[in-house]
Amino acid sequence: MALPIIPTLVASVVGLFVRKVTVADADGKESERRKARPVPAALASLLAFLLLYHFLIWPVLTYHFPEYGFPPLDLATIGAALTAAGGM
């Protein structure tokens, strides 16, 4: 059954943008909380996924399953991600 894969995928995507940090309180008790990752690291991860999709995943999907018509990423989308990553 493919349903246990969905929470794993969601946790992986969330892990690109937040991370768990262990913090010690004044009394020595440790607690775990989530902290946002820096924006360039998140944008670099997003850009890596876009490039991976454009050059590897999309050609394989369109070759094996042409009846579904998977949309390609146009250069405007990749260019916008590069511009956003360069501006940081």
Backbone as a chain_set.jsonl record, in Angstrom:
{"seq": "MALPIIPTLVASVVGLFVRKVTVADADGKESERRKARPVPAALASLLAFLLLYHFLIWPVLTYHFPEYGFPPLDLATIGAALTAAGGM", "coords": {"N": [[0.841, -1.177, 0.0], [0.539, 2.229, -0.788], [0.162, 4.386, 0.884], [1.727, 4.823, 3.333], [3.936, 6.08, 2.277], [3.315, 8.7, 1.707], [3.3, 10.385, 4.141], [6.063, 10.294, 4.612], [7.114, 11.572, 2.349], [6.008, 14.132, 2.701], [7.229, 14.88, 5.112], [9.861, 14.97, 4.23], [9.807, 17.107, 2.407], [9.066, 19.197, 4.121], [11.304, 19.141, 5.709], [13.163, 20.415, 4.125], [12.74, 23.085, 4.564], [12.511, 23.617, 7.296], [14.166, 22.801, 10.423], [14.978, 20.578, 13.113], [15.822, 21.642, 16.339], [17.693, 21.229, 19.246], [17.327, 22.565, 22.397], [18.69, 23.711, 25.409], [17.222, 24.427, 28.472], [17.241, 26.891, 31.173], [17.202, 25.436, 33.524], [18.412, 23.101, 32.772], [16.937, 21.28, 31.382], [16.255, 19.668, 28.366], [14.785, 20.632, 25.316], [13.032, 20.158, 22.262], [12.677, 21.931, 19.302], [11.369, 23.499, 16.334], [13.146, 25.135, 13.77], [13.448, 27.642, 11.333], [15.06, 27.102, 8.243], [17.846, 28.764, 6.64], [17.064, 31.034, 3.987], [18.541, 30.902, 1.472], [19.446, 28.205, 1.5], [17.06, 26.77, 1.364], [16.094, 27.695, -1.099], [18.123, 26.765, -2.762], [17.731, 24.026, -2.515], [15.185, 23.821, -3.662], [15.771, 24.698, -6.264], [17.54, 22.687, -7.044], [15.765, 20.508, -7.086], [14.043, 21.365, -9.162], [15.793, 21.361, -11.38], [16.514, 18.66, -11.388], [14.017, 17.499, -11.914], [13.508, 18.607, -14.457], [15.593, 17.627, -16.127], [15.831, 14.876, -15.614], [13.635, 13.428, -14.289], [11.228, 14.268, -15.638], [11.743, 13.607, -18.464], [11.884, 10.782, -18.25], [9.344, 10.115, -17.238], [7.665, 11.075, -19.323], [8.492, 9.445, -21.397], [7.871, 6.815, -20.575], [5.181, 7.006, -19.808], [3.415, 8.364, -21.859], [0.749, 8.943, -22.266], [-0.292, 10.395, -20.169], [0.648, 12.996, -20.224], [2.662, 14.672, -18.828], [3.588, 17.837, -17.544], [6.163, 19.889, -18.888], [8.885, 21.715, -17.371], [9.236, 25.066, -17.996], [11.749, 27.311, -19.234], [11.378, 29.761, -18.065], [10.402, 29.302, -15.497], [12.552, 27.98, -14.236], [14.455, 29.988, -14.576], [13.311, 32.041, -13.02], [13.563, 30.928, -10.485], [16.353, 30.796, -10.316], [16.932, 33.544, -10.409], [15.724, 34.397, -8.037], [17.273, 32.973, -6.219], [19.758, 34.09, -6.718], [19.437, 36.682, -5.844], [19.58, 36.604, -3.117]], "CA": [[0.0, 0.0, 0.0], [1.386, 3.398, -0.985], [-0.151, 5.474, 1.806], [2.804, 5.206, 4.255], [4.938, 6.883, 1.577], [2.888, 10.104, 1.697], [3.882, 11.137, 5.271], [7.508, 10.383, 4.435], [7.359, 12.62, 1.362], [5.685, 15.42, 3.318], [8.296, 15.177, 6.08], [11.064, 15.326, 3.474], [9.633, 18.462, 1.872], [9.123, 20.11, 5.262], [12.692, 19.152, 6.161], [13.932, 21.36, 3.32], [12.507, 24.449, 4.998], [12.678, 23.731, 8.751], [14.997, 21.771, 11.027], [14.766, 20.422, 14.548], [16.925, 22.155, 17.141], [17.593, 20.899, 20.671], [17.69, 23.727, 23.204], [18.741, 23.453, 26.848], [16.653, 25.503, 29.278], [18.079, 27.34, 32.286], [17.279, 24.375, 34.541], [19.109, 21.955, 32.204], [16.007, 20.422, 30.651], [16.369, 19.843, 26.919], [13.547, 20.596, 24.544], [13.26, 20.152, 20.821], [11.749, 22.807, 18.589], [11.674, 23.64, 14.906], [13.716, 26.426, 13.398], [13.453, 27.806, 9.879], [16.366, 27.084, 7.591], [18.107, 29.988, 5.888], [16.38, 31.081, 2.692], [19.338, 30.369, 0.359], [19.488, 26.744, 1.523], [15.765, 26.295, 0.868], [16.037, 27.974, -2.536], [19.043, 25.855, -3.443], [17.058, 22.733, -2.568], [14.125, 23.945, -4.658], [16.404, 24.765, -7.574], [18.049, 21.341, -7.341], [14.626, 19.691, -7.485], [13.577, 21.799, -10.482], [16.729, 20.861, -12.381], [16.378, 17.203, -11.414], [12.768, 17.211, -12.608], [13.602, 19.004, -15.862], [16.535, 16.84, -16.908], [15.819, 13.44, -15.345], [12.328, 12.851, -13.974], [10.252, 14.543, -16.689], [11.935, 12.767, -19.657], [11.558, 9.381, -17.968], [7.886, 10.012, -17.139], [7.032, 11.245, -20.626], [8.827, 8.3, -22.241], [7.167, 5.62, -20.134], [3.746, 7.262, -19.674], [3.078, 9.526, -22.699], [-0.693, 9.208, -22.265], [-0.656, 11.309, -19.083], [1.021, 14.36, -20.59], [3.307, 15.409, -17.741], [4.013, 19.146, -18.038], [7.584, 20.218, -18.731], [9.199, 23.01, -16.768], [9.804, 25.954, -18.988], [12.939, 28.021, -18.77], [10.977, 30.899, -17.241], [10.295, 28.833, -14.111], [13.908, 27.764, -13.738], [15.081, 31.304, -14.525], [12.783, 32.776, -11.867], [14.194, 30.343, -9.297], [17.742, 31.252, -10.312], [16.938, 34.969, -10.064], [15.427, 34.506, -6.608], [18.428, 32.458, -5.472], [20.865, 35.032, -6.896], [19.163, 37.918, -5.126], [19.707, 36.438, -1.669]], "C": [[0.889, 1.245, 0.0], [1.138, 4.509, 0.026], [0.945, 5.782, 2.812], [3.899, 6.047, 3.592], [4.595, 8.366, 1.661], [3.425, 10.873, 2.904], [5.401, 11.285, 5.172], [7.86, 11.48, 3.44], [7.085, 14.002, 1.941], [6.765, 15.818, 4.315], [9.583, 15.573, 5.368], [10.967, 16.74, 2.926], [9.698, 19.486, 2.992], [10.551, 20.234, 5.764], [13.582, 20.065, 5.342], [13.848, 22.777, 3.871], [12.631, 24.661, 6.5], [13.576, 22.611, 9.243], [14.704, 21.725, 12.512], [16.021, 20.854, 15.289], [16.679, 21.773, 18.59], [18.148, 22.068, 21.473], [17.659, 23.33, 24.67], [18.197, 24.673, 27.584], [17.615, 25.881, 30.398], [18.229, 26.258, 33.359], [17.914, 23.096, 34.004], [18.219, 20.994, 31.442], [16.106, 20.721, 29.157], [14.999, 19.76, 26.265], [13.892, 20.712, 23.063], [12.221, 21.054, 20.167], [12.202, 22.927, 17.148], [12.168, 25.058, 14.629], [13.77, 26.495, 11.883], [14.885, 27.769, 9.358], [16.594, 28.417, 6.892], [17.486, 29.906, 4.494], [17.264, 30.562, 1.558], [19.413, 28.841, 0.336], [18.185, 26.16, 0.995], [15.64, 26.538, -0.636], [16.975, 27.069, -3.321], [18.434, 24.459, -3.55], [15.95, 22.739, -3.615], [14.7, 23.969, -6.072], [16.963, 23.406, -7.984], [16.916, 20.417, -7.762], [14.132, 20.072, -8.874], [14.491, 21.286, -11.59], [16.657, 19.345, -12.508], [15.118, 16.8, -12.16], [12.904, 17.472, -14.106], [14.474, 18.059, -16.683], [16.455, 15.335, -16.689], [14.406, 12.876, -15.192], [11.342, 13.046, -15.116], [10.504, 13.724, -17.954], [11.58, 11.3, -19.426], [10.041, 9.196, -17.907], [7.217, 10.137, -18.503], [7.356, 10.094, -21.568], [7.992, 7.079, -21.867], [5.649, 5.801, -20.056], [3.332, 8.46, -20.531], [1.595, 9.881, -22.664], [-1.125, 10.185, -21.18], [-0.276, 12.757, -19.366], [1.603, 15.168, -19.45], [3.842, 16.74, -18.26], [5.517, 19.362, -17.869], [7.737, 21.534, -17.973], [9.776, 23.884, -17.866], [10.985, 26.705, -18.39], [12.588, 29.239, -17.924], [10.885, 30.504, -15.769], [11.675, 28.631, -13.495], [14.646, 29.098, -13.627], [14.605, 32.132, -13.347], [13.388, 32.236, -10.574], [15.649, 30.762, -9.187], [17.841, 32.734, -9.917], [16.678, 35.157, -8.58], [16.606, 34.025, -5.778], [19.612, 33.419, -5.582], [20.676, 36.318, -6.12], [19.35, 37.808, -3.62], [21.096, 36.726, -1.217]], "O": [[1.886, 1.294, 0.72], [1.865, 5.503, 0.015], [1.102, 6.957, 3.143], [4.705, 6.664, 4.288], [5.495, 9.205, 1.684], [3.976, 11.956, 2.706], [5.956, 12.296, 5.603], [8.805, 12.238, 3.662], [7.846, 14.939, 1.701], [7.171, 16.979, 4.354], [10.319, 16.429, 5.859], [11.941, 17.492, 2.974], [10.319, 20.536, 2.832], [10.967, 21.308, 6.197], [14.651, 20.458, 5.807], [14.76, 23.58, 3.677], [12.839, 25.793, 6.936], [13.734, 21.592, 8.571], [14.241, 22.703, 13.099], [17.136, 20.485, 14.921], [15.58, 21.97, 19.108], [19.279, 22.506, 21.263], [16.713, 22.686, 25.123], [18.64, 25.8, 27.36], [18.671, 25.269, 30.555], [19.263, 26.175, 34.022], [17.951, 22.093, 34.717], [18.701, 19.994, 30.91], [16.047, 21.877, 28.738], [14.17, 18.923, 26.622], [14.911, 21.289, 22.683], [11.028, 20.948, 20.449], [13.301, 22.499, 16.795], [11.666, 26.035, 15.184], [14.102, 25.51, 11.224], [15.798, 28.333, 9.961], [15.636, 29.126, 6.585], [17.4, 28.829, 3.904], [16.755, 29.815, 0.722], [19.442, 28.244, -0.74], [18.197, 25.17, 0.262], [15.136, 25.682, -1.364], [16.648, 26.653, -4.433], [18.603, 23.785, -4.566], [15.794, 21.777, -4.367], [14.163, 23.325, -6.973], [16.865, 23.021, -9.149], [17.076, 19.626, -8.691], [13.832, 19.194, -9.684], [14.012, 20.827, -12.627], [16.73, 18.807, -13.613], [15.142, 15.859, -12.954], [12.47, 16.663, -14.926], [14.127, 17.725, -17.816], [16.969, 14.579, -17.513], [14.033, 11.94, -15.9], [10.683, 12.091, -15.528], [9.545, 13.174, -18.494], [11.033, 10.648, -20.316], [9.511, 8.231, -18.459], [6.294, 9.381, -18.808], [6.561, 9.794, -22.459], [7.467, 6.389, -22.742], [4.908, 4.833, -20.225], [2.933, 9.486, -19.979], [1.224, 11.006, -22.999], [-2.217, 10.748, -21.262], [-0.859, 13.663, -18.77], [1.092, 16.242, -19.133], [4.486, 16.774, -19.309], [6.076, 19.05, -16.818], [6.823, 22.357, -17.943], [10.697, 23.48, -18.576], [11.176, 26.718, -17.175], [13.419, 29.704, -17.144], [11.251, 31.287, -14.892], [11.932, 29.06, -12.37], [15.39, 29.309, -12.67], [15.396, 32.85, -12.734], [13.692, 33.008, -9.665], [16.132, 31.052, -8.092], [18.741, 33.119, -9.17], [17.328, 35.977, -7.931], [16.909, 34.612, -4.739], [20.389, 33.549, -4.636], [21.654, 36.979, -5.77], [19.286, 38.816, -2.917], [21.389, 36.637, -0.025]]}, "num_chains": 1, "name": "protein.A"}
